[in-house]
Amino acid sequence: MTPPRLHPDTLAQLPQLAQLAQPSLQILRPRYARERLHGGIVHLGIGAFHRAHQAAVTEAALHADAADARSLDWGIVGVSLRRPDTRDALAPQQGLYTLALRGARDDGSRFEQLQVIGAVIEVLVAADDPDAVLERIAHGDARIVSLTVTEKGYCHDPATGTLNFNDPGIAHDLLHAGTPVTAIGYLARGLQRRMARGLPPLTLLSCDNIAANGDTLRRLLLAFCARVDGALHDWVAERCGFPNAMVDRIVPKTTVDDAARISATLGVEDAWPVVGEPFLQWVMEDRFVAGRPRWEAGGAQFVEHAHPFETLKHRLVNGSHSTMAYLGVVAGWPTTDRAIAVPAVHALVAGMMAHEMLPTLPPLPGLDTEAYRRELLARFANPALQHKTSQIAMDGSQKIPQRLLAPIRERLRVGAPFPRLALGVAGWLHFLRGRDERGAEYRIEDPPASYSGSRWVAPRCRCC
Ligand code: CS2
């Protein structure tokens, strides 16, 4: 018999259904007036990371403030810029999906905690209906537009931080107001409608791993707006907010096996759950011009300046990740836990953090850097995540500047050695040959990569 689909109607039966499969199981599920949520947050790039991170923290805020009707302003309207997959999976579930947090205890036994998240009220696919997305941004309910569109989604040059006006998407969006294709185009055109309607300004919250993400988004958006309309440029510059934010949770791509396992445990079919580690960090500047959910309830931290936290994270978490990813793809370690289990890789990553990354960081008062480093090594070793090195290896040209080249620059500035960071960059260049140590070819996924004949040609490096 086909199991029923995850849906508000089956949600009520969920504990019973799930306990048939596993008697001791506790499944967290929405306990607030979900049917009364408004779209206060429009999120561009509703992939697994957003669903496992910001949406989970929003869910915690909705629970914490369930007695306060104002908290219901903060439902999430998710937007996929191109692919319909998330919408197609979540629409029959009325936006519900499961977050599975997976880890291993000290004795090696694994655990999984399941939570049905209800914060996402609708998913739109921009490519199918650009106007619906522009209308959501220009709607009176919208107060925050957040983004996880990945590094390449900003259409900028990561080395200079400037908008790439030669990007075909940006060139298109300057000419076609009603049918943008880039995140920058959607923001500018949506805000243009808001301004024309006399609606209040918004907060634009980048949650991507780019340097000074809020400041960078502001600069790129203003560069675009300046070419559209001087009044729009000034309205955005003077009235919208762009907090910088550091986000952290390891969220591998959901596999078919994950979906099958989670659906079997729930007793209802969830077509697209998300899987992540228990660890979560979200540190941001409290510069929200139109209010925000009480994200503190889900563990978010608000600080004056996010830069030190962001630098810490981009270098230690992401720089180490990229180093393991390139060496892992080439040497045949398919997941980060397999890579970090190799004693030489463990020594490389642990030493790189301690001797070549931590000394380059701005002061972080109150942070126990040694404990952070130890915890991070344990996070990389989480065997329950199966985080693929090939997934992390994608889009290296967009990632390497802030992850590895930035600390290298700092080391060069003070005349300090950086053999481990150099090995990370060398790993990337070696990876760009498109062939592993056994001679097997693989595809390089990176914006500047181009296909030529029978093999992939390494992207031309634009950043070093
Ligand atoms: C990873 C990140 O794929 C990658 O490039 O380094 O997605 C990483 O898992 C997250 O930033 C962790 O917060």
Residues whose N, C-alpha, C, O or C-beta is under 5 A from the ligand:
A	BS01	CS2	V247 D248 R249 I250 V251 N318 H321 Q391 I392
